[in-house]
Amino acid sequence: GAVVSQHPSRVICKSGTSVKIECRSLDFQATTMFWYRQFPKQSLMLMATSNEGSKATYEQGVEKDKFLINHASLTLSTLTVTSAHPEDSSFYICSARDLSGRTYNEQFFGPGTRLTVL
Amino acid sequence: RKEVEQDPGPFNVPEGATVAFNCTYSNSASQSFFWYRQDCRKEPKLLMSVYSSGNEDGRFTAQLNRASQYISLLIRDSKLSDSATYLCVVNPRAAGNKLTFGGGTRVLVKP
């Protein structure tokens, strides 16, 4: 299947700092990527849909000024958590759809980024 | 009411036994259905899509009941490596490509 990478895999930062997370599709182009957040023992919650070359679409309750998304190329989307606070500590996962061939309907997930805000 | 609901478990399953669990969804217009598997502190991985006629992949069988709005997953001859959280995932028709995840059902296979 298609491969999606995320960087960093883990980050620990102080409260008030900003953290950038990268999501890359390694062997396919992705016009759309998705950003999820997962708190312990809870399911994945979609935060926003990242669209290449246009503004991201945020889910209800997600602050667009706090979670900045940039999708500047067909293989890279970034999520920046601005002025992070301890309640932002979570597992952030991105996914991308491979629009080619057999895997058309499947979303491939990155390995996730575990953010801890002290 | 949650859009996608699952029994969180855990389902404690003896090795070699069969386990089955369901997932209910609220949006009757939902178009696509999937089972994903998530291991602890890892990303979800697609286990199988769920088709209207039901489908089987090795020891795993998935079924869809549109009238009652639920999907099911059955695991036969459980292996220790089947221990994981199984996520029911629905793609509501009106939501484009967005996926809605259930809370997951935890399965623990024991020797």
Interface residues (C-beta under 8 A of the other chain):
Chain A: G1 T32 F34 Q42 S43 L44 M45 L46 T49 F91 I93 S95 R97 N105 E106 Q107 F109 G110 P111 G112 R114
Chain B: S32 R41 K42 E43 P44 K45 L46 S49 L87 G96 N97 K98 L99 T100 F101 G102 G103 G104
